[in-house]
């Protein structure tokens, strides 16, 4: 997806922790990742919002910026 939409690369990088957290949540016996801190969760939530805004603008560039 990144080569086709290079403007999303930095926001995709911010979502990488979700893969590890999701894996450990689903399979707790296979890993021992620490529980993310409130600060880490806030950061990822901000990254999700930024990603959603950028994808929405790709779909409809005429939407107002938030």
C-alpha positions as CSV (number, residue, x, y, z in Angstrom):
1,X,0.0,0.0,0.0
2,X,2.8,2.4,0.8
3,X,4.3,2.5,-2.7
4,X,0.9,3.4,-4.1
5,X,0.1,5.9,-1.4
6,X,3.4,7.3,-0.1
7,X,1.6,10.0,1.9
8,X,0.4,7.2,4.3
9,X,3.9,5.8,5.0
10,X,4.5,7.7,8.3
11,X,1.0,7.0,9.6
12,X,1.3,3.3,8.8
13,X,4.6,3.2,10.7
14,X,2.8,4.6,13.8
15,X,0.4,1.7,13.7
16,X,3.0,-1.1,13.8
17,X,2.6,-1.6,17.6
18,X,-1.0,-2.7,17.0
19,X,0.3,-5.9,15.4
20,X,2.4,-6.9,18.4
21,X,-0.3,-5.9,20.9
22,X,-3.0,-7.8,19.0
23,X,-0.9,-10.9,18.7
24,X,-0.1,-11.0,22.4
25,X,-3.7,-10.3,23.3
26,X,-5.0,-13.2,21.2
27,X,-2.2,-15.6,22.1
28,X,-1.0,-14.7,25.6
29,X,0.8,-18.0,26.0
30,X,3.1,-17.3,23.1
31,X,4.5,-13.9,24.1
32,X,5.1,-11.7,27.1
33,X,4.9,-8.2,25.6
34,X,4.4,-5.6,28.3
35,X,1.0,-4.0,28.6
36,X,1.1,-0.7,26.6
37,X,1.2,2.4,28.8
38,X,-1.6,5.0,28.7
39,X,0.9,7.3,26.8
40,X,1.5,4.6,24.2
41,X,-2.2,4.0,23.8
42,X,-2.9,7.7,23.4
43,X,-0.2,7.9,20.7
44,X,-1.5,5.0,18.8
45,X,-5.1,6.4,19.0
46,X,-3.8,9.7,17.6
47,X,-2.0,7.8,14.8
48,X,-5.2,5.9,14.0
49,X,-7.1,9.1,13.8
50,X,-4.5,10.7,11.5
51,X,-4.5,7.6,9.3
52,X,-8.3,7.6,9.0
53,X,-8.3,11.3,8.1
54,X,-5.7,10.8,5.4
55,X,-7.4,7.8,3.9
56,X,-10.7,9.7,4.0
57,X,-9.1,12.5,2.1
58,X,-7.8,10.1,-0.5
59,X,-11.3,8.8,-1.0
60,X,-12.9,12.2,-1.1
61,X,-10.4,15.1,-1.4
62,X,-13.2,17.7,-1.1
63,X,-14.0,16.8,2.5
64,X,-13.1,19.6,4.9
65,X,-10.0,19.2,7.1
66,X,-10.6,18.5,10.8
